[in-house]
Amino acid sequence: MSEAYNNPYMTLGLNVEASAAEIKRAYFALVREYPPERHPEQFKRIRSAYEQLRDPEQRLETDMQLLQPWQASSSRRRPPAPVLDVSQQDLLLALELLTELHRTDWREDYEVIKLS
């Protein structure tokens, strides 16, 4: 019950992807079912949930506060990322070529030190 109170979508019986028209329809249907004269506490929860979802900016803020992972609908699903098949030897070779690990001649980096 406390989770439904904190989650306006559950209070209105909606999906997170509900449109503004669906939110409005659900609100008015619940107000008819739970009028403020007979069910004041339930009406307060329904009204609060509607206020959170009615304004697009407030709805975005509410969605961010819910901290639920976003799940894309099936029509907007991205293709899976390609799997890279990289062997350990290929990775080590790339690291070696990008660094100085492959060098064998270090003479140009040595300086003659003169002791006085």
Buried (B, 14 or more C-beta within 10 A) or exposed (E): EEEBEEBBBBBBEBEEEBEEEBBBBBBEEBBEEBEEEEBEEBBEBBBEBBEBBBEEEEBEEBBEEEEEEEEEEEEEEEEEEEEEEEEEEEEEEEEEEEEEEEEEEEEEEEEEEEEE
